[in-house]
């Protein structure tokens, strides 16, 4: 379903979000204080404005309050990020996603009502660390401070065994939510009787503690 997004801050992160949303067929309004960035995106976005996002009257004038979702991609000005997020919530934007530059920034954004918070540099660092320390880890995504989703190549000892036989939930507290086969087909919500084959990638979800236990087991 087509949605209307407002992306505030058209730097590297905000620009990438805007491009992807346009490619996915959504409507995007871009806002930035920097005229050079506004001009850069004027050929791609149907609506892009040079404006101060900390001015509530300006935000209302631009119709930001009518958007389905706002993305605050301001990372280098803590005060502007916080004030913008607060204004967006105050004027009634249903969903606000904000970029946090630090853990302190994240906590403040959380307290003032941001619906979703991303820390690109931190998230990328976490994913890289997991991939560097394990040859089996394909990808790692932290869903919250306590839970993560991991894609891991099924080790040889799993081949030919069913999920029921492996009983990963009982052994490690992790649930297999999908299996990506070697031919790139995906088995979503696999059954207990589904058998693991060579080349399979397991998509697992669990607490960070339990996933770490499973990773250590793979490295033994």
NORSULHU-V429233 format. One record per residue. N is the residue number from 1. RES is the residue in one letter. PSI is psi as a letter, one per 30 degrees, with the letter a starting at -180 (999 if undefined). NEAR is the number of other ideal C-beta (glycine too) atoms within 8 Angstrom. Layout:
BEGIN
<<N	RES	PSI	NEAR> <N	RES	PSI	NEAR>>
END
This chain:
BEGIN
<<1	X	k	2> <2	X	k	6> <3	X	l	8> <4	X	k	12> <5	X	k	14> <6	X	k	14> <7	X	j	16> <8	X	j	13> <9	X	j	14> <10	X	h	16> <11	X	a	11> <12	X	e	5> <13	X	e	11> <14	X	e	17> <15	X	e	12> <16	X	e	8> <17	X	e	11> <18	X	e	15> <19	X	e	9> <20	X	e	8> <21	X	e	11> <22	X	e	11> <23	X	e	6> <24	X	g	6> <25	X	g	5> <26	X	l	10> <27	X	k	8> <28	X	k	14> <29	X	k	16> <30	X	k	15> <31	X	k	14> <32	X	l	16> <33	X	f	6> <34	X	j	8> <35	X	e	6> <36	X	e	6> <37	X	e	11> <38	X	e	14> <39	X	e	7> <40	X	e	8> <41	X	f	14> <42	X	f	8> <43	X	f	3> <44	X	e	7> <45	X	k	11> <46	X	f	4> <47	X	j	7> <48	X	k	11> <49	X	k	10> <50	X	j	7> <51	X	l	11> <52	X	j	6> <53	X	f	16> <54	X	g	8> <55	X	j	8> <56	X	e	8> <57	X	e	6> <58	X	e	10> <59	X	e	14> <60	X	e	10> <61	X	e	6> <62	X	f	10> <63	X	g	8> <64	X	e	14> <65	X	f	9> <66	X	f	5> <67	X	l	12> <68	X	e	7> <69	X	k	13> <70	X	k	14> <71	X	j	14> <72	X	j	16> <73	X	g	13> <74	X	j	13> <75	X	f	10> <76	X	g	5> <77	X	j	7> <78	X	e	7> <79	X	e	7> <80	X	e	10> <81	X	e	17> <82	X	e	12> <83	X	e	10> <84	X	e	13> <85	X	e	15> <86	X	e	10> <87	X	e	12> <88	X	e	13> <89	X	e	12> <90	X	e	7> <91	X	g	11> <92	X	g	6> <93	X	k	13> <94	X	e	5> <95	X	k	9> <96	X	k	15> <97	X	k	13> <98	X	k	13> <99	X	k	17> <100	X	k	12> <101	X	f	10> <102	X	l	7> <103	X	e	8> <104	X	e	6> <105	X	e	12> <106	X	e	11> <107	X	e	8> <108	X	e	9> <109	X	e	14> <110	X	e	8> <111	X	f	6> <112	X	g	10> <113	X	g	8> <114	X	k	13> <115	X	e	6> <116	X	k	8> <117	X	k	11> <118	X	k	9> <119	X	i	12> <120	X	e	8> <121	X	e	7> <122	X	e	8> <123	X	e	11> <124	X	e	8> <125	X	e	8> <126	X	e	10> <127	X	e	11> <128	X	e	8> <129	X	e	8> <130	X	e	12> <131	X	e	11> <132	X	e	6> <133	X	f	8> <134	X	k	11> <135	X	f	4> <136	X	f	9> <137	X	k	13> <138	X	e	8> <139	X	l	8> <140	X	k	12> <141	X	j	9> <142	X	j	10> <143	X	f	7> <144	X	l	5> <145	X	f	4> <146	X	f	5> <147	X	k	10> <148	X	l	12> <149	X	k	11> <150	X	k	16> <151	X	k	12> <152	X	k	14> <153	X	k	10> <154	X	k	12> <155	X	l	7> <156	X	e	5> <157	X	f	4> <158	X	f	10> <159	X	k	9> <160	X	g	6> <161	X	k	8> <162	X	l	10> <163	X	e	13> <164	X	e	7> <165	X	e	6> <166	X	e	10> <167	X	h	8> <168	X	e	12> <169	X	e	8> <170	X	e	4> <171	X	e	7> <172	X	f	11> <173	X	g	8> <174	X	k	12> <175	X	k	8> <176	X	j	11> <177	X	f	9> <178	X	l	11> <179	X	k	13> <180	X	j	11> <181	X	l	11> <182	X	f	7> <183	X	g	4> <184	X	g	6> <185	X	l	6> <186	X	k	8> <187	X	j	10> <188	X	k	6> <189	X	h	6> <190	X	l	9> <191	X	l	6> <192	X	f	6> <193	X	f	7> <194	X	k	10> <195	X	k	7> <196	X	k	14> <197	X	l	10> <198	X	k	7> <199	X	f	8> <200	X	k	13> <201	X	k	11> <202	X	k	12> <203	X	j	12> <204	X	k	15> <205	X	k	11> <206	X	l	14> <207	X	l	9> <208	X	e	11> <209	X	e	6> <210	X	e	11> <211	X	e	14> <212	X	e	8> <213	X	e	10> <214	X	e	15> <215	X	e	15> <216	X	e	8> <217	X	e	8> <218	X	e	10> <219	X	f	7> <220	X	999	4>>
END
